[in-house]
Amino acid sequence: MHATHRRAVLLGAAGLAAACADARQAETAQTPTPAEMAGPFFPVDTAIENDIDLTRLAGRSERAAGQVIEVRGRVVDARGAPITNARLELWQANAAGRYAHPEDPATQPLDPNFQGYALMQTGADGVFRFTTVKPGAYNSPVGIRTPHLHWKVAAGTRVLTTQMYFPGEAQNETDGLMRAMGDPARALIAASATAQEQGALGYAWTIVLAG
């Protein structure tokens, strides 16, 4: 092979390899999860019970009312690498759309069997999981809020407060906060997944921490 032609082939191969590497890097790059407001009903007392099954309380035989759901997710960085020992706080309304908070003006009943708050930590693979009930929609100063979960995620100096939404909810289209956010709100909608418990609904969600 002529030296000039061989050099051109080698340069072309190197360029192709570089392009493939760039493509792989683009595929693994993650868009940071958008921040959302914490809302006014963060639990007053988070030390009562905070395990990862919000549907059962110690000393009670009855389970929380509503549709049981299982959520499994991961916390990753902007490159898609798992974040170990990320601290996650979750809080939510019960199945009737009521928070266990003294300032919640809702008239729906409280559920004495519902935990409403959880504290968890990711493992080496960045994975977290928990069981709860699907929160109800409720009226608010910004209109009807679609069902959602509140989150605060911390890993080192990185802290994210956000919300997770559910796929297929009609109120996603009219929710004031989702509409104000626009297209980035789509990253806050979990994907449907397989649940382990019979009769439960499963969801999967990835949280991407910037920085």
Buried (B, 14 or more C-beta within 10 A) or exposed (E): EEEEEEEEEEEEEEEEEEEEEEEEEEEEEBEBBBBBEBBEBBBEEBEEBBBBBBBBBEEEEEBBBBBBBBBBBBBBBBEBEBBBEBBBBBBBBBBBBBBBBEEBEBEBEBBEBBBBBBBBEBBEEBEBBBBBBBBBBBEBEEEEBBBBBBBBBBBEEBEBBBBBBBEEBEBBEEBBBBEEBEEEBEBBBBEEBEBEEEEBBBBBBBBBBEE
